[in-house]
Amino acid sequence: MQNEEENTDIASRTTGCSWLSPVSDRVGVPLDQVNFIACQVFGLAVAFWFRLALGPRRVSAEVRHAVAVMFGAALLIFCFGWYAVLVFLLVLACYGIMITASVHNLHRYTLIASLGYLTLCQVSRVFIFDYGILSTDFSGSRPSLLEYLSYNINFLSILVGPCSLYKDYIEFIKGQRVKRVRDSSSQQIDWEKVPEPSPVRTVIKKLLVCVCCLLWFFIITKAFPVTYNVDPQFVSDASFVTRLAYALISIQAARPKFYFAWTLADAVHNAAGFGVSGVNARGEVSWDLVSNVHIWEIETATSFKSFIDNWNIQTALWLKRVCHDRAPVHRMPLTFVLSAIWHGVYPGYYFTFITAIPITLAARTVRRNFREYFLSSRQLKICYDVVTWAATQMTICYTVMPFLLLAIRPTMQYYRSMYFHVHVISILAVILLPSKPRGFKPERLDRHSNNNVKEY
């Protein structure tokens, strides 16, 4: 009887399918997360079949669109149950607005979308339509209902994204993406004789990363819960240094679950043949067109900006296109505020992104004032990198803690226990240090090496 009550309690944690409740109960993972993993693994298998059996040379684009929508809708219903109706209604409503409203009014109506990934798709499509970002074949044209449904509800990205450009997705469905990339790569190779690139090796590598992240979750993440940072006894008994160290460890331990979700989604896209960003003269293929995370760059980031540039990359690109590049003033603060609004209604999101504003300003100011003094020798540069790496990791930990705690009360408990030290240091750095020190070269300072994110 007790087991039946426990299973009923587990099933009540999600509006989606409860078939996997026994698995959820056995591994101690919430049912919605178990459903998500199961659907992504199923999507991976479907993606391989989609590429091999329903390739653009075998079937028409309409068939590929229809199959992508069919499986996407099935996954959506499995994970969210009747909540999936909200997604379908949102997509259909936005499509109705798109085909009836004038271009001038599309922004106003489409920005009402507020369902995460779908917001990215809806707003991106509006800007693409408005400004003719598409290739000649698509510029200024409204998509058919099937194309629109496929772009928004395809099984590759409906659960976790990432959001791709409409042009890239349509080219993938029609089999044009690889040929276009190849044509722009080299004029000395007869690409017609080169076979379609196989994603198998890339997918295997990404799945190995997922396995490592999963093992990390069960071994490390569960041992260092984030909520322990605001445990009353821990806060009262532990020293500041101990609390600081535990906060850093718990945040580091929490990251792999995001790495897992994004890397698995990337592998699903690649398995379907979507994701080729370039082909060099030797025919070597890069599969990072829709990659959402660069793990090594994150773990070795020596600046707040570098960390952000490599985290949730496609969303950062979206924010850059629709806000940062378009805002006439206060681009950075407005972009962070929009990011908070996009993430949802939890107060913790707003604490995180609003806190990031003075931290970003302080990081820029400190870099401008001190970095040049550490470039005279290799030893000094190494010391600078070590110190800035440690400072970046600690600052990120402090900033994202509310993102994981979500509510106002635990967030304020944590910040009080940390004496708001990062807030204070950031504000003092902005006030006391000159914003443009002597010898400052703005054209070189804030550049970064991330190939996927430019000038965000």
Number of C-alpha atoms within 10 A of each C-alpha: 5 7 9 9 10 14 15 13 13 21 22 14 13 17 17 21 16 21 12 15 23 15 14 20 18 8 10 12 14 16 26 24 13 19 24 19 15 15 20 23 15 15 26 24 14 19 24 19 14 19 19 15 12 19 19 18 11 11 12 13 19 14 14 22 21 16 16 23 24 16 19 24 21 15 27 24 18 20 24 20 16 13 13 19 14 12 21 15 11 20 22 15 14 21 20 12 15 22 15 10 12 11 16 8 12 21 16 10 15 21 14 13 20 16 15 16 20 22 20 25 23 27 22 21 24 21 16 17 21 18 11 14 16 18 11 9 8 16 15 16 13 15 17 11 14 13 22 23 22 26 29 27 27 25 29 31 22 23 21 16 26 23 27 21 21 23 18 20 19 19 18 20 25 18 18 14 21 21 15 12 16 23 14 11 17 15 10 8 14 10 16 9 7 10 8 12 15 14 22 14 10 17 21 13 12 21 18 13 18 21 13 14 23 18 13 17 19 13 12 18 22 13 11 19 16 22 14 15 23 22 13 10 10 13 19 12 10 12 12 14 10 13 21 17 12 18 25 19 18 22 22 18 21 19 16 23 16 15 22 22 20 24 26 25 27 30 31 28 28 28 28 25 26 27 26 22 18 19 20 13 12 9 16 10 20 15 22 20 19 25 26 25 23 20 17 9 16 18 15 16 23 20 23 22 18 19 19 17 27 25 20 17 21 24 21 21 20 21 22 20 15 16 19 23 14 11 14 8 9 9 15 19 18 17 22 21 17 17 20 21 16 19 15 14 11 17 17 24 25 23 21 23 23 18 19 24 18 21 25 18 17 23 20 19 21 17 14 22 17 12 14 12 11 15 13 9 9 10 11 13 16 13 12 17 18 15 12 19 18 15 17 22 22 18 18 21 18 24 20 19 25 26 19 16 20 19 15 14 13 18 22 16 16 22 18 13 18 17 12 13 13 18 18 12 14 21 15 13 19 19 12 9 14 13 17 12 12 9 9 13 11 10 7 8 12 14 13 14 11 14 9 19 18 13 12 21
